[in-house]
Amino acid sequence: MSYSIEVENIKCAGCASTIKNKLSLLDGVDSVAVAIEEGVVSLEGDASRRQQVSAELLRLGYPEKGTAEGIRAAAAKAKSFVSCAIGRMDNKDN
C-alpha cells in the first residue's frame, strides 16, 4: 500500500538521501521517494507502520508538518542540518 507524509526541513538532495536510506531500513517499508520542493515523503509498504515512520522522520529532523512546535521544532531543524550533511556525504559516493 502507498501513503505519503508531508514533512518539514527538507532542503536538498542530501536531505532526501538521508530520508531514503534511513526509512528503507525500517520493517514494513518497501520503497521511499522524496519530493524535495513539495516536502513530501511517499512510501510503499505496510501503512500500519506509518506512526513508526513518522517517529523516525522526527528523530532524523524531518517532523511531519504541524507536529513539532517551539523547542521541538528548533531541535528538529538542527538535526535536519546534520542529517542533510550526512546525506550529502553519502550521496557523494554514488
Wavefront OBJ file of the C-alpha trace (Angstrom):
o trace
v 0.000 0.000 0.000
v 1.238 3.504 -0.705
v 0.961 6.564 1.508
v 2.577 9.985 1.849
v 3.716 12.157 4.734
v 4.224 15.926 4.471
v 7.363 16.881 6.379
v 9.334 19.969 7.318
v 13.010 20.905 6.827
v 13.736 19.098 3.529
v 16.176 21.378 1.750
v 18.190 19.385 -0.758
v 19.189 16.049 -2.263
v 21.300 15.345 0.842
v 18.174 15.515 2.986
v 16.337 13.262 0.549
v 19.212 10.776 0.542
v 19.238 10.535 4.338
v 15.471 10.058 4.450
v 15.535 7.338 1.776
v 18.464 5.487 3.331
v 17.128 5.518 6.894
v 13.484 4.775 6.129
v 14.443 1.930 3.789
v 15.926 0.144 6.814
v 12.582 0.040 8.640
v 10.433 -3.091 8.653
v 7.342 -2.652 6.533
v 8.893 -0.067 4.185
v 9.377 -1.372 0.648
v 10.341 1.849 -1.145
v 10.743 5.560 -0.432
v 10.531 8.592 -2.709
v 11.114 12.190 -1.639
v 9.690 15.262 -3.392
v 12.093 17.937 -2.140
v 10.227 21.026 -3.347
v 6.876 19.790 -2.023
v 8.262 18.432 1.249
v 6.539 15.082 0.730
v 7.826 11.610 1.534
v 5.971 8.890 -0.391
v 6.230 5.298 0.739
v 5.250 1.845 -0.447
v 4.718 -0.693 2.278
v 2.711 -1.513 5.369
v 0.605 1.566 6.164
v 0.095 0.336 9.728
v 3.780 1.305 10.264
v 3.031 4.965 9.469
v 3.456 6.065 13.095
v 6.874 4.357 13.276
v 7.904 6.061 10.024
v 6.727 9.436 11.327
v 8.698 8.912 14.565
v 11.848 8.077 12.578
v 11.391 11.182 10.442
v 11.156 13.272 13.638
v 14.276 11.596 15.015
v 16.117 12.500 11.795
v 14.942 16.130 11.992
v 12.141 15.987 9.439
v 8.937 16.095 11.513
v 5.536 15.600 9.985
v 4.041 19.024 9.231
v 2.281 20.513 12.228
v 3.644 18.055 14.802
v 6.679 19.920 16.169
v 6.427 23.357 17.741
v 8.650 25.588 19.807
v 11.787 23.951 21.136
v 10.936 20.629 19.458
v 10.772 22.395 16.086
v 14.121 24.108 16.711
v 15.712 20.792 17.734
v 14.289 19.094 14.632
v 15.703 21.832 12.415
v 19.159 21.419 13.991
v 19.000 17.638 13.489
v 17.968 18.124 9.872
v 21.151 20.127 9.209
v 23.226 17.198 10.462
v 21.147 14.667 8.508
v 21.470 16.854 5.424
v 25.264 16.942 5.721
v 25.455 13.171 6.218
v 23.164 12.631 3.235
v 25.347 14.841 1.064
v 28.437 12.897 2.046
v 26.717 9.535 1.427
v 25.312 10.764 -1.878
v 28.768 11.952 -2.983
v 29.996 8.343 -3.083
v 27.293 7.316 -5.585
l 1 2 3 4 5 6 7 8 9 10 11 12 13 14 15 16 17 18 19 20 21 22 23 24 25 26 27 28 29 30 31 32 33 34 35 36 37 38 39 40 41 42 43 44 45 46 47 48 49 50 51 52 53 54 55 56 57 58 59 60 61 62 63 64 65 66 67 68 69 70 71 72 73 74 75 76 77 78 79 80 81 82 83 84 85 86 87 88 89 90 91 92 93 94
